[in-house]
Amino acid sequence: MSSWPNRPTPKALEEVKRLLPSVLADARQVAVDSTSMAATLRSLSAELDSDYEGRFPGSDRKDVAALLRWLADGHFVLLGYQRCQVRDGQASVDPSSRLGVLRLRK
Protein backbone atom coordinates (compact mmCIF):
# COMPACT_ATOMS: atom_id res chain seq x y z
CA MET A 1 0.00 0.00 0.00
CA SER A 2 1.32 3.45 -0.95
CA SER A 3 2.04 6.12 1.67
CA TRP A 4 0.52 8.71 -0.69
CA PRO A 5 -3.26 8.49 -0.73
CA ASN A 6 -3.45 10.40 -4.04
CA ARG A 7 -0.36 9.36 -5.92
CA PRO A 8 0.32 11.68 -8.88
CA THR A 9 -0.35 10.21 -12.29
CA PRO A 10 2.45 9.92 -14.84
CA LYS A 11 0.67 12.59 -16.89
CA ALA A 12 0.65 14.98 -13.90
CA LEU A 13 4.36 14.34 -13.28
CA GLU A 14 5.15 15.06 -16.94
CA GLU A 15 3.22 18.33 -16.67
CA VAL A 16 5.25 19.30 -13.59
CA LYS A 17 8.48 18.50 -15.44
CA ARG A 18 7.31 20.60 -18.37
CA LEU A 19 6.24 23.64 -16.29
CA LEU A 20 8.89 23.65 -13.58
CA PRO A 21 11.66 25.39 -15.58
CA SER A 22 9.42 28.36 -16.43
CA VAL A 23 8.10 28.60 -12.86
CA LEU A 24 11.68 28.63 -11.54
CA ALA A 25 12.66 31.24 -14.15
CA ASP A 26 9.73 33.43 -13.05
CA ALA A 27 10.70 33.08 -9.37
CA ARG A 28 14.33 33.87 -10.19
CA GLN A 29 13.37 36.98 -12.17
CA VAL A 30 11.09 38.23 -9.37
CA ALA A 31 13.96 37.82 -6.90
CA VAL A 32 16.42 39.60 -9.22
CA ASP A 33 14.04 42.53 -9.84
CA SER A 34 12.47 42.82 -6.37
CA THR A 35 14.68 45.75 -5.32
CA SER A 36 13.92 47.62 -8.56
CA MET A 37 10.19 47.00 -8.20
CA ALA A 38 10.20 48.29 -4.61
CA ALA A 39 12.18 51.36 -5.74
CA THR A 40 9.59 51.97 -8.46
CA LEU A 41 6.80 51.86 -5.87
CA ARG A 42 8.69 54.33 -3.68
CA SER A 43 9.30 56.61 -6.66
CA LEU A 44 5.62 56.55 -7.61
CA SER A 45 4.74 57.29 -3.98
CA ALA A 46 7.08 60.29 -3.96
CA GLU A 47 5.54 61.57 -7.21
CA LEU A 48 2.10 61.40 -5.65
CA ASP A 49 3.27 63.14 -2.48
CA SER A 50 4.96 65.98 -4.35
CA ASP A 51 2.31 66.56 -7.01
CA TYR A 52 2.03 70.33 -6.71
CA GLU A 53 1.00 70.72 -10.37
CA GLY A 54 -2.16 68.66 -9.98
CA ARG A 55 -1.18 65.78 -12.26
CA PHE A 56 -2.95 63.46 -9.83
CA PRO A 57 -6.09 65.36 -8.81
CA GLY A 58 -7.76 62.58 -6.80
CA SER A 59 -8.58 63.38 -3.21
CA ASP A 60 -7.12 60.04 -2.10
CA ARG A 61 -3.66 60.45 -3.64
CA LYS A 62 -2.00 60.72 -0.19
CA ASP A 63 -3.65 57.43 0.78
CA VAL A 64 -2.49 55.84 -2.48
CA ALA A 65 1.06 57.10 -1.82
CA ALA A 66 0.96 55.62 1.69
CA LEU A 67 -0.28 52.28 0.30
CA LEU A 68 2.54 52.19 -2.26
CA ARG A 69 5.11 52.82 0.51
CA TRP A 70 3.51 50.09 2.64
CA LEU A 71 3.69 47.65 -0.28
CA ALA A 72 7.33 48.60 -0.98
CA ASP A 73 8.22 47.98 2.66
CA GLY A 74 7.78 44.25 2.15
CA HIS A 75 4.12 43.77 2.98
CA PHE A 76 3.41 42.39 -0.48
CA VAL A 77 5.38 40.46 -3.07
CA LEU A 78 5.23 42.16 -6.42
CA LEU A 79 5.56 39.63 -9.22
CA GLY A 80 5.90 42.13 -12.03
CA TYR A 81 5.72 45.72 -13.18
CA GLN A 82 5.42 47.52 -16.49
CA ARG A 83 4.74 51.12 -17.36
CA CYS A 84 1.69 51.75 -19.52
CA GLN A 85 0.81 55.00 -21.19
CA VAL A 86 -2.86 55.77 -21.79
CA ARG A 87 -3.90 58.11 -24.59
CA ASP A 88 -7.41 58.52 -25.88
CA GLY A 89 -8.54 55.52 -23.87
CA GLN A 90 -5.88 53.21 -25.39
CA ALA A 91 -3.07 51.76 -23.31
CA SER A 92 0.36 51.02 -24.71
CA VAL A 93 3.12 49.16 -22.89
CA ASP A 94 6.69 50.38 -22.57
CA PRO A 95 8.51 47.03 -22.94
CA SER A 96 11.77 48.52 -21.60
CA SER A 97 10.05 49.17 -18.24
CA ARG A 98 9.17 45.53 -17.58
CA LEU A 99 10.38 43.96 -14.34
CA GLY A 100 9.82 40.61 -12.64
CA VAL A 101 7.79 38.02 -14.52
CA LEU A 102 6.76 40.62 -17.09
CA ARG A 103 10.38 40.96 -18.19
CA LEU A 104 10.19 37.36 -19.43
CA ARG A 105 7.01 37.95 -21.45
CA LYS A 106 6.99 38.95 -25.09
Secondary structure, DSSP 8 states (H G I E B T S, - for coil): --S-TT---HHHHHHHHHHHHHHHHHHHHHHHHHHHHHHHHHHHHHHHHT--S-SS--TTHHHHHHHHHHIIIIIS---EEEEEEEETTEEEEEEEEEEEGGGG--
